[in-house]
């Protein structure tokens, strides 16, 4: 069972995290609404000289995330935002720099891939099929992906959440697109760039210039945020303002170090910003 937020850091954790990794959706905001207290806590983290990065599986560009945060009164630098397309592009540039890709994804992802890779819709020339959040998914795209994967294309994804929580709704997410491709090809997705992948943790720690144990990861999703923290050795705090609920903790195989009602309670964990 996770410890209560009222308990201070144990001796194995640092009193003052030297880097903060923050999830966005469900942690800082929910849809278009800021989580009460988020702006003030981020401000206090900055005043307390806690370097921070935002790590999100959402595929919107860094600029789009910056604009959204600015609209909520939170000013951030571009290097403070890590999205799943950035992680995927970095990995793909290393593994297959001249890859021709077929992307089942929304326009923001296509736009981020475009400067780096050629696109193809010909299964004979596609090197990598990229599955992602795709709100115009249809049989034509599924067929292209199917034939490309049958012919041996690599199978990557930005993220793998089955659903995406909206303000008042829940919609199918990248996990559903991965599932459709897996079902007809007998292939399994080979690389998921976003949380809980070690690649995103690595980039976040690198940006912060800190070791895992010196940081604190705050997020609302047990299977992405908290799982990534646990695998990477980063202390974690689950906030209950998003996807994972207190009841989910009981049956979850992944346990956070701390459970907070919301980001507004973070000062209770970190002495020098309280
Ligand atoms: Mg989230």
Boltz pocket constraint, residues with backbone or C-beta under 6 A from the ligand:
constraints:
  - pocket:
      binder: B
      contacts: [[A, 23], [A, 24], [A, 25], [A, 26], [A, 27], [A, 219], [A, 220], [A, 221], [A, 242]]
      max_distance: 6.0
